[in-house]
Amino acid sequence: MTGISSNNFEQLEKIPLYIPGKPIQEVKREFGLDHIVKLASNENPWGPTSAVKERIFKAINGSADEGVGFYPVSDGFYLRQAIAEYRKVKLNQVVLGNGSAEIIEMAAKACFITGGSAIVPRHSFAIGGIATQTAGGRVIETQATATKVDVDAILKAIQPDTRMVYIANANNPTGVQIERDGIARLVKEIRSDILLVVDQAYAEYSSPGEFPDAADFLSERENLLVLHTFSKIYALAALRIGYGLGNERIITLLERVRSPFNTNHIAQVAAEVAIKDLEFIIFCREKNQQARDTFFAEAKKHRCTATGNAGNFVLLETAIPAPDFFRDLLKKSVIVRPMHGYELPYHMRVSLGRPEEMEAFWEAAAPMLDGGR
Ligand SMILES: Cc1ncc(COP(=O)(O)O)c(C=O)c1O
């Protein structure tokens, strides 16, 4: 055998690469800057709390029971127990992932073991489509706009070989939310053998009473998987930890495709502390709403359109092509996310940071938006 060329590799090369937000260190290096404002990856600028940090230090310092020399509890029993209690489900209805993105990959592995298709609305969070294809499935993209996901289009697009429907609610990058009646229709009308994956990475940014939580439908549909992450409001993005809720059969199936020790001990114990701190969640939710309101008002002043009512980010449409706007902002020490890769050529996704970070954004962006770059 010579070389590594095969049809499979050619197939793999056609799958889009996930392009993450630029890291602060990279921008400092590239542009010789020393202070950067990062509004590119929908992280939480307010955390984690000191209680979470103390628990992390304790885990690193180690004891007879824990420390970085030991493997973690492979299935994250204690964190799953805390999640089950918090979400009022059984322990066996919870699975952990190395970020919720890994659970999307686990779902795709489980669904496409013998091929098939996934329904993914246009402008959706990219991992749904990428995970489908790397697991051997094909993507059927349905009609959606920057301000609306079309539930009818999802239902109409289902094929005999469809194995998974993936929606992010709220969606990243558009901040669009499907309301409860839309979720209820998907739950009831999607064929029962299809796994409906509802990714709720930003759910905690909405008040519990207002959020159309797909987990409410777990008793009505066996093939339902609801995803959450500790990367967003819980401010643990670097630790890579998320969770999925489903019925026991689905969770048991996902356990078969989960890598052993997929979540690390530090992440597990930090998340266990974080999930109990409701006061911090409420604080971040309020700060986020204030940042969104201020952003919308500023966007209006500069005659551009800001949309997205859910999550910790907004979508800003300007008259400047997204890659140009992105480069020019980088030179001014501000990292945002250009959205041309999501078929939104004039849109930027801007994460909602602390007031001083948002001020820095407008200070850099205003001259570009108002004329002279
Ligand atoms: C909708 C959505 N799902 C999942 C993720 C991935 O989160 P995690 O860090 O848990 O892998 C993101 C991250 O931006 C997201 O926007």
PDBQT file of the ligand as one rigid body, heavy atoms in Angstrom, charges set to zero:
ROOT
HETATM    1  C1  LIG A 401     -26.011  26.373  19.322  1.00  0.00    +0.000 C 
HETATM    2  C2  LIG A 401     -24.713  25.874  19.860  1.00  0.00    +0.000 A 
HETATM    3  N1  LIG A 401     -24.602  24.603  20.203  1.00  0.00    +0.000 NA
HETATM    4  C3  LIG A 401     -23.465  24.107  20.705  1.00  0.00    +0.000 A 
HETATM    5  C4  LIG A 401     -22.361  24.904  20.860  1.00  0.00    +0.000 A 
HETATM    6  C5  LIG A 401     -21.101  24.282  21.348  1.00  0.00    +0.000 C 
HETATM    7  O1  LIG A 401     -20.979  24.395  22.675  1.00  0.00    +0.000 OA
HETATM    8  P1  LIG A 401     -19.930  23.536  23.485  1.00  0.00    +0.000 P 
HETATM    9  O2  LIG A 401     -18.886  24.477  23.909  1.00  0.00    +0.000 OA
HETATM   10  O3  LIG A 401     -20.737  22.985  24.604  1.00  0.00    +0.000 OA
HETATM   11  O4  LIG A 401     -19.402  22.447  22.599  1.00  0.00    +0.000 OA
HETATM   12  C6  LIG A 401     -22.412  26.242  20.510  1.00  0.00    +0.000 A 
HETATM   13  C7  LIG A 401     -21.222  27.094  20.640  1.00  0.00    +0.000 C 
HETATM   14  O5  LIG A 401     -21.119  28.191  20.217  1.00  0.00    +0.000 OA
HETATM   15  C8  LIG A 401     -23.625  26.735  19.997  1.00  0.00    +0.000 A 
HETATM   16  O6  LIG A 401     -23.735  28.014  19.621  1.00  0.00    +0.000 OA
ENDROOT
TORSDOF 0
